[in-house]
Each structure stands twice: as C-alpha cells, then as structure tokens.
Amino acid sequence: MKRKIDAQAYHEAGHVFIARSMLEKIPITEVYYDGMEGYTKPAWTAGDINFEKLCFFIAGEIAEYRFAEDFSERNSGADRKDAENILFLLADDYATQHAIWLHAIRTVNKLIDKPENAGKIEKIAAALMKKASLSESEVDALIEN
C-alpha cells in the first residue's frame, strides 16, 4: 500500500533493507534523512564490485516507487549512475549486462515484495522520519524485530 509519506525516507529504507538482507550483508556506517534529503553510507572499498552492491544501488528507487505515493525519479539519479558503473564492471557485453540488470531487479523486488519485509521497510522509513540518523545496529534491530 502506498503512503503519502516522504518518498526519500522510503528510498533510504530500501537501500538499508537490501544492504542488510542480502546473502553477503553490506556494512552500513550511517543512514541519514532530514525531511528533504537523505543518504545511506555503506562501508566498502571502492574497488570491491559485486552483485550485492548493484542491488543496493537500485533498491532505493524500487522501494520508493513501491511505498511512496509521491515517487520522484530525482532521488535516484546518482544511484542509477553508480548502478550502471557497477554493471559495466561486472560484464563487458550488453547481453550479459542486461541479464544481470534484470536479475538484480528481480532479486530486489522479490525481497521487498514479501509481506514481512514490507513491514520492515515501513519501520525503517518511520524511524528515519522520527530520528534523522540511524546506526547499523539500530537498523538491524528494526529488521530483526
């Protein structure tokens, strides 16, 4: 169900949920949302390229679209560019890139579409709207409870 709540909070919640739910969890140093803008800081090295990172970058837009009534593509520009850069490093040819891209979208949608996971994304977004910054341990507590 879409809610008329800040789209950016859902956007960041999508990043965070996927980061902490993938088989290889992505460490998060901070999640921030100030009512206008937000960011999720993953703790990884620049040269470490993998499928989980691709999923991380597309998850914000997918969660925002799924949950926020006031979805805006403006929140996803840098993420989309980062996702494309990872995709180009994962595969050289278009057919393989396309297959990886579709697999990433399906993976994120499959995780987000589970009813119990949708509730977790709602919790993360609500927590971000109440408290501007969340730590990794706070995010994990929201996901686990």
Rosetta blueprint (number, residue, H / E / L):
1 M L
2 K L
3 R E
4 K L
5 I L
6 D L
7 A H
8 Q H
9 A H
10 Y H
11 H H
12 E H
13 A H
14 G H
15 H H
16 V H
17 F H
18 I H
19 A H
20 R H
21 S H
22 M L
23 L L
24 E L
25 K L
26 I L
27 P L
28 I E
29 T E
30 E E
31 V E
32 Y E
33 Y E
34 D L
35 G L
36 M L
37 E L
38 G E
39 Y E
40 T E
41 K E
42 P E
43 A L
44 W L
45 T L
46 A L
47 G L
48 D L
49 I L
50 N L
51 F H
52 E H
53 K H
54 L H
55 C H
56 F H
57 F H
58 I H
59 A H
60 G H
61 E H
62 I H
63 A H
64 E H
65 Y H
66 R H
67 F H
68 A E
69 E L
70 D L
71 F L
72 S L
73 E H
74 R H
75 N H
76 S H
77 G H
78 A H
79 D H
80 R H
81 K H
82 D H
83 A H
84 E H
85 N H
86 I H
87 L H
88 F H
89 L H
90 L H
91 A L
92 D L
93 D L
94 Y H
95 A H
96 T H
97 Q H
98 H H
99 A H
100 I H
101 W H
102 L H
103 H H
104 A H
105 I H
106 R H
107 T H
108 V H
109 N H
110 K H
111 L H
112 I H
113 D H
114 K L
115 P H
116 E H
117 N H
118 A H
119 G H
120 K H
121 I H
122 E H
123 K H
124 I H
125 A H
126 A H
127 A H
128 L H
129 M H
130 K H
131 K L
132 A L
133 S E
134 L E
135 S L
136 E H
137 S H
138 E H
139 V H
140 D H
141 A H
142 L H
143 I H
144 E H
145 N L
